[in-house]
Amino acid sequence: MAPMKVALAGATGNLGGPVLKALLDAGLFVTVISRVGGGSAKLKPHPNITVKEVNFGSAEDIIPALQGVQVVVACLATLAIGNQNPLIDAAEAAGVERFIPAEFGMDALNPLCAVLPVCVPKVTTQKYLLEKHKANPNFTYTAIANGLFLDWGLKFGFIVNPAKHTATLYNGGDVPFSATNLADVAKAVLGVIHNQAQTANRVVYIHSAVTTQNRLIQYAKDKDGKDWEATCRDTEAIRQESMAELSKGAEADIDAAMYGFCICASWNSDYGCDFSDRLDNESLGVKTLDEAGLRALVESFLNLD
């Protein structure tokens, strides 16, 4: 049997890079879908990569790039996730069997998450994909919820900042939350590709670990003994601030507002930020870190000089 052909949109992003590597390591042929004049030139040459530049606003322009492709994976940036319909239309028209949308985060099925402005486009996209499937049963989808990006969030200080020994503790810092290393998200993408019957037309849930901010800080302290500078914030206050920011219209800082909504969904238990009771790790081949593994991960981001 010939290797499966997968199309990847957003191959040069934080998640797209690890997903591309996982697809190539698995021996799959990958068509990288890039906007005209986009960043595909950054990609290293590989015999299994074909690059197609398209107008993401035109399904007709995308269709030829997806001929012969079985699976489309969208790893688009947060502010682009509401513009996936042309790519979805093109995939369905080209005979693609499975579409994995740019979901990768919070639980869009949680009622509180679903109404957050950062999540509304994800909910809308899922509804659109379901409508497409009902009209064409051969076209299916899988959304992946992975919580926060664990290694990325430690490296850049979104979760806590081991390198600088600083943190903003949300709702006290003891809220259990799910988080997934980028490589494990990529592994889940492969798991969906190889287990399409079990994952069809639903959200799958994964995490590398469920932990708390204070636990991560304690792991760092156990290693180097240094004190941390921490501030405390309430996520409901952040949600209200983000809504106020959006109300400014054209003057709004959209990135800051969406960042705030992500915080609200990630560190408030009412928003379902702990996926422990609904994990698909086993069927997708994603292993959970034990305490030693999580400690080692935190320690890897400490400045121990």
N, C-alpha and C positions, 0 to 999 in steps of 0.2 A: 504494500500500500504506500502511495506517495505521501510525503510529509504534508501535514495540513498547512494551508495558507491563511495567515492572519494579517489583518491590517491594523496598524497602530497609529492613532492620532495623538499628538503631543509627546513624541518620543524623546524630546530633549529636556523635558521638565524634571522636577524632583522625583516624581514617581515614574514617569515615562522611561527614564534611563534604566532603572532596575527592571522594569517590565520588559523592555527590549532585550536586555541581557538574558533574562530568564527564557524568553521565547527562542532566542538564538541558541542558547545552551541546550535547549530541548530538541534542537535540530529542525525547528519549524522555519518555513519561509515567511518572511515578514515584508509587507508593503508598508512603508512609512508614509503616512498621509500628512503632508505639510502644506501650510498656506504658501501662496506664491510669494517668493522672496523671504521665506521663513528661515528658521534656524537649522534646517536639515544639513547644511554644509558642515555643521559641527560633528556629524556622525562619522565614525571611523568606517572605512570601506569594509564590507563583509560580503562574501559570495551569496549569502541568503537574504540580503537586504536589497529591496528595490524602493526607490524614492519617487513618489508622485506628488507634484505640486498642484494644488487645487484651490478653487474659490470656495471656502467653507460656507458661504451664503447661498450656494447654488447646488441643489441636488443633481441637476443635469450635468454639471461640471465634475461632480464627484463620481458618478456612476461608472464611467470607464475605468477609473482607478481601482474599483472594487470587483471587477470581473474575475471570477475564479476564486474569490476569497470566501472562506467558510465562516470566519469569526472576525468581528470588528471590536477593537478595544479602544475606548476613548479615555485618554488621560489628560483632559483639558484643564486649564487653570480655573480657579473658583469663579471668576467673573465671566467665564465663557460657557459655563455648564448650562445656562439657559438657552443656548443657541445650538443645540444638538439636532434639532429636527431635520435640517437638510441632510446631515450625515446619516440619520436614521432612515429617512426617505430613500436616500441613495442605496443604503445597505439592503433594504427590503426589495427595492427594484432590481438590484444586481443579483439577488438570490442568496444573500448571506443567511446563514442558519442561526447565528447567535450574535447578539449585540450586548456588549458590556459597557454600560454608560459611565460617564465621569461622575461617579457617586462617591466612593472611597472616603468615608468619614462617619458622621453621626447616623443615628437610626431614623431614617426618614419615615418609618412607620409609626414612630412615637407621636401622639397627637400634639404634644407641645413643640417637638422639633419641627413637625410638618408645617407649622405656621410661622416659624422664624424666616425672615426674608432671605437668609442664606440658604435655607433648605427648600423653600417654595419651588425654585426651578427644578430641584431633584424630584420632588413629588409630581410636578407637572410632566417631567420627562418620563417618569415611570408610567403615568396614566397614558401618555402618548404611545409608549412602547406596548402596553397592554392592548390598546385599541388596534395597533398594527398587527399584533399577534392574532387577535380575534378575527381580523379581516383576512389574515394569511397565516394559518396555523404552522406553516413551515418556517416562519420567522419568529424567533424566540429571543428572550433577553434574560440576563442575570445582573442584578445590582449587588455590589459588594460593600458592606458596612464593616469598617475596620477600626472605628474609633480614631484616636489621634495617631499620627506617625511617631512612633516611639523614639527611634534613634535620631530622626530629624528634629524632633521636639526637644531632645536633650542637647543636641549639637548647637541649635540656634536659640535655646533658652525659652521656647514657648511653654514647655512643661515645667521645668526648673532649669537653672543654668549652673551645672557643675563647674564649668571652667571659671566662672566669676563668683561662684558661691552666693548667688542671689536668686530670689524667687518671689513671685506674686502668688500668694496662697489664696485659692478661691474657696469660699465657704468654709474656711478653717484649715484646708489642706488635707482633710481626712476623708474626702469623698472618693470611694472606689471608682476607677474609670478604666475602660479598656483602651489599649494602645498596641500598635502593631509596627514592627520594623518594616522598612520599605521592601526588603528582600522577601519578607513573609507575605506582604500584599501581592508581590509579583508571583510568589508560589501559589497563592490563592487563585490568581488569574489563570495559571496553568491548570489548577485543579478544576476550575469551571470548564475550561476547554476540553479536558479529558473526561469530565463527568457531566455531560450536558443533560442527560435524562434526569438526573437527580437534582439539578440546579435550575431547571427551566422555569422561567416566568415568576421569579421570586427574588427576595433579598436574601443573601447569605451573610452570615456573621462570623467574623474571625477576630482573634487578637493574639499577640505574642505574650501578653501578660495583662492581668488586672492588678492595679496597684493604687497607691495614693501619693500625692506630692510629698507629704511628710515622711513616708517610708523611703522614698527615693533620696530625700535629703539625709535621712539617717544612714543610709548606705554610704553616702559620700563622707559623712562625719566619721563613720567607723573606719574608713580608710585613711583619711588624712587629718582628722581631729580639728579641722578648721571651723570657725563659726560662720554662720550664714546671715546675710542681710535679707530679711523678708518683710514684705508688706502684705496686708490682708485686704481682699476685696469681696464684695457680695455680688454674685452673678446676676441677681435680679436688678440691682442698681446698674450693672453694666448693660443689661438688656435695655433698660429704660434710656440710658445714655445713647445707645446705638440707635434706638428708634428716633430719639430727638435729633441725632445727626442726620439720619435719612430724611427727616422732615425739612431739612434745609434745601432740598431739591438740587438744583444745579450746583450749588455751593457746597454740597455735602462731600465729606471724605468717605467715599464708598468703601474703600479698603479697610479703614478703621472701623466702620460700622459692622462690616461682615466679620472682621476679626473678633469683635465683641460678641456677636451672635454665636460664633464657634465656641468661644469661652463658655457661654451660657449653656450650650448643649453638652459640653465636655465635662463640666464639673458641678452638675446639679442632678442628683439622683432621679428627680421627677422626669428628667428628659431621657432616661434609659441609657445612661452612659456606661453602665456595666453590662456587658453582653454575656456574662457567665452562664445564664440560664437558657441561652439560645445559640450556642456556638456550633458552627459547621467545620471546625478545625480538622477533625478526624477525616471527614470525607474529602476535604480539599488538600490534605497533606501538610497542614500547618501545625507545627509543634509548639506547645506552650513552654516558655522559659520557666525553669525552676528558680528558687531564690538565689542560688549561686550564680546562675546565668544572668539574672537581672542585676545583681550586685556588680558582676564583672562589666556589664554594659555601662552602668553608671560610672564605674571607676575609669573606664576607657575615655571618658570625657573630662576627667579631672586633670588639672595642671599639676603634676607631681614633681616638677623640677625643684 
